[in-house]
Amino acid sequence: MSLNPSRPSSSELVELHVFYVPEGSWNYQLNTISIQVVNKFISAGFIRVSPQLTLQALRLRLGEFLGEDAVAEKFLFLKCIGNNLAVVKEKQESELKLKSFAPPYVCNTILNLH
């Protein structure tokens, strides 16, 4: 249990690995990124967040996690669809919770940002 009642304890948080996607990785015709180029992604570090937080809520708080110079509007959330990573639509950001980006729902605890 956390000493600060407004802050969840560590055991209640999920750890997500955040990546920047380098230029040239994007398939603009299909609006996807092949999972084969994941090894070219650049790590931005790990964030610990509540699994109940929505992607939209995380977008509003990205500066807290990645530094104030992170411009939330320039980030795209990506989700694995088959052999590709596809953009999560804006409407889905308000519906999808971060728990769907963490085990057991995905193999890797990564949150991809472009």
C-alpha positions as CSV (number, residue, x, y, z in Angstrom):
1,M,0.0,0.0,0.0
2,S,1.2,3.5,-0.9
3,L,2.0,6.1,1.8
4,N,0.4,8.7,-0.4
5,P,-3.3,7.7,-0.8
6,S,-3.6,9.4,-4.2
7,R,-0.7,7.5,-5.6
8,P,-1.0,3.7,-6.3
9,S,1.5,1.3,-4.9
10,S,4.2,-0.1,-7.1
11,S,2.5,-3.5,-7.2
12,E,-0.6,-1.8,-8.8
13,L,1.4,-0.3,-11.7
14,V,2.4,-1.8,-15.0
15,E,5.8,-1.0,-16.5
16,L,5.8,-0.1,-20.2
17,H,8.8,0.3,-22.5
18,V,8.4,3.4,-24.6
19,F,10.1,3.7,-28.0
20,Y,10.6,6.4,-30.6
21,V,10.2,5.2,-34.2
22,P,12.9,6.5,-36.5
23,E,12.1,8.2,-39.8
24,G,12.0,5.8,-42.7
25,S,10.3,3.0,-40.8
26,W,6.8,4.0,-41.8
27,N,4.9,2.4,-44.6
28,Y,2.8,5.3,-45.7
29,Q,0.8,3.3,-48.3
30,L,-0.5,1.0,-45.6
31,N,-0.2,3.4,-42.7
32,T,1.7,0.7,-40.7
33,I,5.1,-0.3,-39.5
34,S,6.4,-3.8,-40.0
35,I,7.3,-5.6,-36.8
36,Q,10.5,-6.6,-38.6
37,V,11.9,-3.1,-38.0
38,V,11.2,-3.0,-34.3
39,N,15.0,-3.5,-33.7
40,K,15.5,0.0,-35.2
41,F,13.3,1.7,-32.6
42,I,15.0,3.9,-30.1
43,S,14.3,3.4,-26.5
44,A,12.8,6.4,-24.6
45,G,12.9,4.5,-21.4
46,F,10.3,2.8,-19.1
47,I,7.3,4.4,-17.5
48,R,5.2,3.0,-14.6
49,V,1.5,3.7,-14.9
50,S,-1.8,2.5,-13.7
51,P,-3.2,-0.2,-16.0
52,Q,-6.6,1.5,-15.8
53,L,-5.3,4.7,-17.4
54,T,-6.5,5.3,-21.0
55,L,-4.2,6.1,-23.8
56,Q,-5.9,9.5,-24.0
57,A,-5.1,10.2,-20.3
58,L,-1.5,9.1,-20.8
59,R,-1.2,11.5,-23.7
60,L,-2.2,14.3,-21.4
61,R,0.4,13.3,-18.9
62,L,3.3,12.4,-21.3
63,G,5.3,15.4,-20.2
64,E,5.3,14.1,-16.6
65,F,6.8,10.8,-17.8
66,L,9.1,11.8,-20.7
67,G,10.0,15.4,-19.8
68,E,8.3,18.6,-20.6
69,D,9.9,18.8,-24.0
70,A,7.8,15.8,-25.2
71,V,5.1,17.1,-27.4
72,A,2.1,14.9,-26.9
73,E,0.4,15.9,-30.1
74,K,3.3,14.5,-32.1
75,F,3.1,11.1,-30.7
76,L,1.1,8.2,-32.2
77,F,0.2,5.1,-30.2
78,L,0.8,1.9,-32.2
79,K,-0.8,-1.5,-31.6
80,C,0.3,-4.8,-33.0
81,I,-2.1,-6.1,-35.7
82,G,-0.8,-9.3,-37.3
83,N,2.8,-8.7,-38.5
84,N,2.4,-4.9,-38.4
85,L,2.1,-2.1,-36.0
86,A,-0.9,0.1,-36.8
87,V,-1.9,3.6,-35.4
88,V,-4.5,3.6,-32.7
89,K,-7.3,5.9,-33.8
90,E,-8.0,9.0,-31.8
91,K,-11.5,7.6,-30.8
92,Q,-9.8,4.4,-29.6
93,E,-7.4,6.4,-27.3
94,S,-10.3,7.3,-25.0
95,E,-11.5,3.6,-24.9
96,L,-8.2,1.6,-24.7
97,K,-6.6,1.2,-21.3
98,L,-2.9,0.6,-20.8
99,K,-3.6,-2.9,-19.5
100,S,-4.2,-3.9,-23.1
101,F,-0.5,-3.0,-23.8
102,A,0.9,-5.2,-20.9
103,P,1.0,-8.9,-20.3
104,P,-0.9,-11.2,-20.6
105,Y,-2.5,-9.2,-23.5
106,V,0.8,-8.7,-25.4
107,C,4.2,-10.5,-25.4
108,N,6.3,-7.4,-24.9
109,T,5.5,-4.6,-22.6
110,I,6.1,-1.9,-25.1
111,L,4.3,1.3,-25.9
112,N,5.3,2.5,-29.3
113,L,5.3,6.2,-30.0
114,H,6.1,7.8,-33.4
